[in-house]
């Protein structure tokens, strides 16, 4: 969750405070929404883990909350909703992070769950994301992670049991200056501490039961027996987990991303990531979106760097476009957080592409490194703002006055009307190339200025409040591009495309 710096008593009316709360939604934590259906059961389980930090084993307490249906029918997918995991780090674990000179940390949380029914079981991985929180000089720190998790389908009657097993915490610590620590990440494996219950949910499954919603998203699947008797015989076949794999369709949580099959140099890729908003002093998640790319021709060039010394460069100029239902934008993303530590604020955020996306790649084969600069103009738009459940009418045209923009390293391109992301590739001593390239994906970094807002409010201009709360320079961006589907190539030996030419690689967000 993103915390704001308090307005210091400047806003004297309740309406004014609500407007400030709504304004902070821009680039706030993205949390997939879910509406509880009648018959849902709210579950909450406290778990104890022992985590292997570099300095030794540390006790970590975890509370897992979610909504499951009270009962389900065979063959109908069950999607756990409103999943939230609260991880409490003891002072000894916090000290290991502050020893890296970290002032804040976020984390990616991987909770392995066991799904069992009628003597058969499967494993489903819950991958959740926790925004950055300050690390206290003494005492505990609490991380709250949210996200969507796999669906579960039981094809036989019988109680379906979901239990927690292993846990992995991938920390992304950041210094007080807003820079990544060294190392930039800390991955910690955790095991269940003996004692206590590990049950997350119990869902009775029986014929003729309603109350769960069918879903085509991948998840844990309980296969039915080859023959059913009366009464039904329990299935003893091992359950299957249909996680995204090479050649499979992307999950329903990500937008469609069908590549161009008529263009031989076409690529389609999924991208996601985080942005640190300076005025909010926290990180926000950018949801998975689709990018359509047409590669330019490769140009091999011999460049003289000093008299008699030459380098061999591979240059490429490509073009790209965001793609959501045919429009050049990201999917409208629900955002939710607590303002002032207690006031829930929600809104919908959209990034709209307003001009061409250019991609310039330079691979210096002689020196063993490469750079790719991606330049794209994106305008922020807000809608459906609610403060503490009360709608705030911001109108239909609440947006930044222009694109978010970066200081371009190329003076001729420094027009302050586009964002610049940099991906770097480097060949190690083992001759293996690591980092980002357009054809393989990887991390991209940038820093942007958020322009003032305009058009916000009906009858009352709320734009200055959004501008005061959010707009400004030095907002860092880190995106992660997945391996693209080369949709223009009929054969797919690398298995990076689904049969209908969508990317099979859905990248995790990186900090």
N, C-alpha and C positions, 0 to 999 in steps of 0.2 A: 504494500500500500504506500502511496505517496503522501508525505506530510508537507504541509505548507509552512512557511514562516508567517507567524501571526501578523495581522495588519496593524498591530500596535495601537488599537483603539481609535484608528482614524475613521472607521466606518461606524456611525452612531446609530443607524437604524437597522431593524431586523431585515428589511428588504435589501439594504446595502450589504450586510454580511452574507445574505444568501447569494447575491450576485457575485461577490468575491469567491464564494465557495464554488459556484458554477464555473467561474472563469478558470479555476485551476484544473479543470478536466482535460485541457489540451495536453496531449502526450502523456496523460496519466496512465496508471497501471491498467492494462487491458485484461479483463477477466471475462471469459465466455459466460454469458448469462444462461440461466436455466429456470424454467417455471415449474414449480412443484404441482403435480397432479393430485387429485383426490386419491387417497389410499396410499400415499407415500409414507415411509417410515424414516424419521430422522435418526441417524445413528451417530454415535460419538464414542470413540475408544481411546483410552490412554495406554500408551506403549512405552516401555523402557528399553533403551538400546545402549550398547557399549560401542563407542566409535574409536577407531584407531587413528588418532592424530599423530603427527610426527613426534611430539614429545611424550606420547604414551596414551593409554586407554582412558577415555573420558566418558562419563555417564551423560547421556542425552535423553531428554524426555520428549515424546511426540504425542500429540493429540490429533487424531484423524476424524474428521466429520464429513458426512455425505448424506444424500437422500437416495434411498432405494425404494422400489415399489414394495408394498406389504405382501403382495403375492404376484405370481406371473404364470403365464401359460407356456406350455412347450412350444418351441419354435419361434417365440417372440423375443426380440432382443431387449435386454435390460441395460440401460445406460445409467450408471451412477451420476447423480447431479449434485451441483453446489459442493463440489469436492474442495476441501480446505485442510491443509496440514499445518499445525502449529508446532514448530521445533524450538525447544528451549535449550540454549547452550549454556553450560555452567561457566563460572568465572575462569576456570582453568582452560576451557576451550577458547573462550574469548581472548585470553592472554596469548594463545598461540597465533591468533589472527593479528592482534595488535603488535606482536613481535615482528610482523612483516611490515610494520608502519602503516597498517590499515586503519582508516578512520570510520569507514562504512564497509558493509559487505551485503551482497545479495547471494542467492544460491539457486542452483537447479537441484531439485530433489527427486530421486528415483526410488520409489517404493515398490518392491516386488510383492505381489499378492498371489495367494494360492486360491484357486477356484475349484471346489470339490463337490461332487454329487454321485451318490450310488457307488462309492468305491473308486471312482475315476477322478482324476484331477488335472488341472492345467495351470499354467503360470501366466499372469497378466501384469505387465509393467505399467505402473502409474508414474508418468513424468510430469512434474509440477514445477512451477517457477515462483520464487520469492523475491520481491523487490528489495532494494538496498535499505538497510537500517543502520543507524549509528551504533558504534561499538563503545560501550561505557568503559571508563578507566577501571572500574571495579564492578563486580556483580554480573548477573546473567544478561544474555541478549536473546530476543525472541524473533524468529523469522516465521512469517505466515505465507504459505505457498498455495497457489491455486492452479487450476488447469483442467482440461478435459482428459478423460481416461477411457480405456477400451470398453466396448460393450461386451455383454455376456449373453450367450444364447444357450439355453438348456432344451434339448429336444426330447427329454424324458420327464415324467413326473418324479417328484422327490425333492427333498430340501436341498437348496443350493447354498453352500457355505463359502464365504469369502473371508480369508484370514491374511494377516500381514506376516511377511517373512523378512527378507534382507532389506537394508536401507543403504543408499549411497548419497552423500552430500557433496555437491560440487560447488565450492565457494568461489565467488569472484570479488576479492577484496580490493578496495580503492583507497588511495591515500587522501589526506586532507586537501591536497592540491587537485584532486580529481583524476589522478593518474593511477594506472594499474600497478599493483605491487610486483615485487620480484620474489618468487614466481607470480605470474598473473592469475593463476588458479590454484586451488588446493582441493584435491579430491580425497574424501574420507569414506572408508567402508565401515559399516556398522552391523552388528549382530544383535539379535534379541537377547535381552537379559532374562535369565530364567525367572519364572514366576509371573502370575497375572495372565489375563486372557489376551489372546491375539486375534479374536474374532472381530471382524469389521461389520459383517452383516449376515443375516440368515433370511433367505427368500424362499418360501414354500412355492413349489411349481406343481400345478395340477391341471388336468384337462378342463376346458370350459371356463378358465379363469381369464378375466380381463384386468387391465390396470397397468400394463406396460406398453410402451410405444414401439412399433417396429422400427428398425434402423438398419441401413445398409452399411454403417460404419464397421470397420473390423473390430474384432474383440475375441474373447474366449468363447469357443463353441463346443457344446456337448453333443457328440454324435449319438444318434439313436441306434438301438440294436438292429441287427439284420432281420429279426422277426419278433413280433410282439404277441405275447400271450395274454390271457385274462386270468388274474390281474396282470398288469404289465410287468415284465421282467426288467430289473434295473440294468442299465448299460454299464459294462465293465471296460469298454474301450477308453483309451486315454483321450481326454479332451484335447482340442486343438485351439491354439491361439493364432488368430489371423492378423498378426501385426503387419504393418507395411513392409513388404519385401519386394525384391526385384521382380518386375512383371505384374505386380498386383495393382489394383486401383487405389488411388489415394483415399484416405479416410474422409468421411463427410465433413469433418471439422475444417478442412482446407478447401479453398475455392477450386473449381475446375480450371485446368490449365492445358487445354488442347493445343498442341503445337501445329505450325503450318507445315503441311505435307507437300505443298507445291513449290516451296522454296528450298533448294538443296542445302543452303547454308543456314537454315532456320534452327534456332534453339528455343526451348521452353524450360524455365527454371522456377523453382520456389525459393523465396527469400523471406527472412524474418530477422529480428534483432532487438536491440535495446537503444534507448536514447536517455541521456542524463540531462534533465532540465535544470538549469542553474538556479532559477528563482524558486523552484520547488525543492531543491536540494535532495533529489532522489532520481532513481532510474525508472523508466517506463518501458513496457513491452510493445513492440511493433508486431502486429499479427502476421501470420503467414500470408503472402500475396504472390501473385503470378507475374512473371516478367517474360515477354516475348522479345526475342533478339534475332536479328539478321546479321551474321558475321560478314565483315568486309574481306576482300582478298588479302592474303599475306604478301608482305613486301620484304624481301631480304636486302639489307642495306649495310654496306661497309663504311664505317664512319671513322675518320681520322681524329682522334682525341688530342693528340699532340704530334709534332713533326715525326713522321716515320712510325707512329704507333696507331694501329687500327683496331677497331672492335666490330664484331659482327652482330647486328641487331635484326630481330624479326619484328616488324611493325604491322599493326592491324588497326583499322578504323571500322567500328561496328555501330549499329543503331539499335535502340530498344524502345519498348513501350510497356507500361503496366496494362494489365488486362483483367477486368472484372466485369463479366457479363457484357463484353463488347465495349465497355467504357474504359478510358485510360485513367484508372484510379485504383486505390486499394479497396478491399471490402470494407463497407461501413462497419466499424468495430465498436461494440459496447464497452464503455469504460466505467469502472466503479471504484470508489475509494472513500476514505473517511476524511472529511475536512475538519480542522481544529481538533482532530483526534476522536470526534464523536459524531459528526454530521455526515451521513451517507449522501454522496453525490454521484449521479450517473449521467451519462450522455453518450452520444454516438459521434465518433470521429472518422473523418474520411480525408485521405490525402489524394488530391487531384492533380494529375500531370497536365501542365499548361503549355508544354512545348516539347521539342524533340529531346530524346535521351541519346547522348553520344558516349561511346565507349572507346577509349584510346589505349591500346596495349603496346608496350615496348619491352621485348625480351632481349636483354643483353647477354647473349650466349657466351661471349668471351669472359665477362666479369662474373657470370653465374648469378645474375639477379634480374628480376623483371618488375615492371610497374604497370598497373592498369588504373586509369582515371575514368570514373563514371560521373558524368555531369547530367543532372536532370532537374527541371523546374517543378516544384511541388507546392501547391497551396493547401493550407489546412482549413477544413470546413467543420463546423459543429452543428448538431441538431439534437432534438429530443433530450434537452437538459432537464433534470429533476434534482431538487435539493430536498433531502429528507422525505422523498416520495412525492413532493409537490412540484408539478410542472412549472418550469420557468420558460416563458415564451421568448426565445431568442430570434424568432423569425425563420425564414427559409434561406437567408443569405448571410449567415454569420460566418465570417472567414477572415483570414489574414489579408492585408492590403495587397500583398504580392507573394511570390514564392519565398519559402525559407531559402536562405542562401549561405554560401561559404566564401571565404577568401580564397580565390583561385590562385594556385601557384604559377599559372601562366598569365603574365600581365595582360596579354591581348584578350584573354577570356575572363578577366576579372570584372565582370559586369554586374555583379551582385544581384543576379536574378535566377540563380540555380544553386543547387546543392552539389558538392563535390565529395565523392567517396574514393578512397585509395585502397587498392589491393596490391599486396607485395608478394613476390615469389623469389625464393632463394634456393640455390643448390648447395647442399651440405657437403662436408668432407667425404661423406659416403656416396657422393654423386647423385643423391636423391633430391628431387625438387620438392620443396614444401612451401605452403602458403596459398595465395589466390591466383587463379587464372580463369579466364572466361569459360574455358572448356571443361574445367574440373570443379569450379566453385571455390568457396573458402571465405575467410573473413575480410570485411571491408570496413574502413574507418573514416570518419569525417568529423567536422565541427561546423555547426550552423548557427546563424542568427535567425530568430523568429521575429518577423515583422509585426507592426501593430495590427490590431483587429478593426474590422469595419462591418457595418450592417447587422450588428448584434442588438436585438431588442425590438419590441413592438410597443410604440408609445413612449418608451424610455430608452435612451441610448446607453446600452451596457458595454459598448465596445471599449471605452476607456478603462473599465474594470478588468476586462480580459487582458488588455494591453499591459496594465500595471502589474498583473499577477503572473503573466507568462512571457510576454515578449522581451527579447533581449539577446545578447551575444553569448558565445562560449558554451553552447549546448552540444555535448559530444554525442556522436552517433556511432554505433557498431552494429553492422548487419552481417548476416551469414547467408551466402548463396549456396544452395544445394547443387549437386552435380546435375547438369542440364540434360534434357532429352533432346537428342539430335533428330528432331521430327522429320527433317527433310531427307533422311537416309532410310531407305526401305528396310534394311537389315539392322538389327540392334544387338550386336554381339556382346556388348557390355551390360545388357539388360537394364538400361537406365530409362526405358520407356515402357509404359503400359501398352497393351494391344491397340488402344485408341490414341496413342501418342501423347500421353501425359507423363510428366516426370515421376519416377518412382522414389526419388530421394527428397525427403522432407527434412530440412535442416533444423537443428535445435537452435534457439537463440543463444548468442554469446555476449558476454560483457567485456 
